[in-house]
Amino acid sequence: MDPVNICLIGGGPRALVTLNALRRHILEFDDPDVQFVIAIVDPNTHGSGCHDPNQPYHLYTNTLASQLTAFYPAPAGEEAANWLTGPSFTEWARLAGIENMSGQFDQSLDGAPLRLVSELDYLPRSLLGQYLAWAFRRLCASFPARVTIRPYHAMALDVEQDGDARFTVQLSNGGSLTADYVFISTGHSTNQPSPFAQVLDSFADAGARHNPDLMFLPQCYPTTRLERISPDARVAIQGLGLTAWDAIAELTEGRGGRYENQGGKVVYRPSGSEPSITLFSRKGLPFAARGINQKGLTGRHRARFFTPQAVEAIRAEKLARTGNRQLDFETEILPLLWREMAFAYRQTQLGRPIETRDFAPTAEEMAALQREFEPFGGHVFGSLDEFRNAFLHHVRDDLTEAEKGNLGSSIKSATDVIRDCRAAICAAVEYRGLTPDSERWFRQELVPTMNRISFGPPLFRNHQLLALFHAGVVDLAAGPANKVKLDKTHWRYVIETDFVRSPSRVEADVLIIARLDPFIPETDANPLTAALLRNGLVRPLQNGSFRPGGYDVTPDFQPVGRNGSPTRNIWIMGYPTEGATFYTHAIPRAGLASPQYAAANTCVSQMFADLAAYRPARPAPLVQMTP
């Protein structure tokens, strides 16, 4: 009997989840004679994905290490039958002897750690990559003997479906694989340059002989590419979020600068090798710092109003009334989120439980929430100096709230609701759950705002931001509604803002775009994406007149092909489905039910149902009856 050939394209954290689900089902499969061959295709370190184990230590995760796990999270009260469980990121770090040396994390060399990492520590992403690679090795070693694991350090370039429904996967090393079943979880990707990005890049090429520091970087990864930037250059970073922090860290700590604590205040000591750095973004708003976690490892806000059940009730009523199941998030769902956030705000403010019956936000509570969503409101700034003062004032006020914690600060308790109630957001938006216009508004306007106020950096990063401003290493390049222009006389980029009293004009030799590309199949740079589209195995998601991004997939993660039918025996999970699904890039959280594991279990269950249909279970042995 031929073995069952399974191919995982993408070997990062999502592949760990899929492997765990495969292991579980193989252990439970009723024919122990069936052999399995599992190929895992990824050019990076298997298990780590984009979390390079060798990246610099000054690039951090923005999630507490204690809340991340590479294994089945084993929610309280649930039996983890045949799932492989294991240590969380923090538990692994402790076992590995990682110590906290005044915020610098490394392995103990003398066997006597100064202070092992705690449940409140954020750890470098290089350590996360090491943890994920270790988990991959442990997971592979745990499979029964009838399973052969074959990691391939290569890219998958093409997937073709044969006449008998099997697949041929072409690899970048010139080889190929044959698979009965394919699971795709390729993670973050890069788009082809936009027309404006091509203009910016061509400008850098044309001006290099006039200005040797002139450079355009459409992304900052790997951050080692920033090593080419001269200390004499003026650098403008477009973006104020987590990706921007990686660029800032590389150009400061990566150049030998260091932070010190002086009397409870963070101070930056420049090395002298830093370039001049300026920051700007479309709205010019800083990301809010995460409040100190006071909820424990698995604590979350318990929703009273903004629940998946409440969303589905609204959908059912609308369907019965209008015949249309699609919702308008702003008018039909956002009021539920406001109400839930206001409830958390008031409960924290009063310091005691409050009644849910007849609860309604007050005008004061709504004003506080709206200030968090739009901190500058409709204020018109007169100059860059005026905007800078408002920007830094907001960062300081936000840090004061973050220091109170996510149960001690009313506003941090409220914004935590967005993270804790993601299931309700998913229920509203996934699988064309919103009207086309509403989904466009949700993804282009509301999601960036939610990311800014609820999914921001650890609070130590914003303390460092203030220190960098004070040291004169970092400044703002612009205010809201800025424009990037090209100075072909002096060969520099120019960021302009039309402030009402004193318009600003900031020049830069280097322009860095510090944001991750959304996954847009039509413009994705990965050759596999083009091949899947060309072969008709997938199609881009379309919601009426709006294309949210990502592949069109069924609720059980089968891609919808060019012909409008699901493509059998292929499943796609994670970031390539961001559009049909929502918030797909998170690593499972220790101790809590995991949507990632639920998705993988759904896909692998289908695989084994198909396998059982084509490989019937062996008949039960005959029992010799005695007369």
Secondary structure, 3 states (H helix, E strand, C coil): CCCEEEEEECCCHHHHHHHHHHHHHHHHCCCCCCCEEEEEECCCCCCCCCCCCCCCCCCECCCCHHHEECCCCCCCCCCCCCCCCCCEHHHHHHHCCEEEECCEEEECCCCCCCCECCCCCCCEHHHHHHHHHHHHHHHHHCCCCCEEEEEECCCEEEEEECCCCCEEEEECCCCEEEECEEEECCCCCCECCCHHHHHHHHHHHHHCCCCCCCEEECCCCCHHHHHHCCCCCEEEEECCCHHHHHHHHHHCHHHCCEEEEECCEEEEECCCCCCEEEEECCCCCCCCCECCCCCCCCCCCCCCCCCHHHHHHHHHHHHHHHCCCCECHHHHHHHHHHHHHHHHHHHHHHCCCCCCCCCCCCHHHHHHHHHHHCCCCCCCCCEHHHHHHHHHHHHHHHHHHHHHCCCCCHHHHHHHHHHHCHHHHHHHHCCCCECHHHHHHHHHHHHHHHHHHHCCCEHHHHHHHHHHHHHCCEEECCCCCCEEEEECCCCEEEEEECCCCECEEEEECEEEECCCCCCCHHHECCHHHHHHHHCCCCCECCECCECCCCECECCCCCEECCCCCECCCEEECCHHHECCECCCCCCCECCCCCHHHHHHHHHHHHHHHHHHHHCCCCCCCCCCCCC
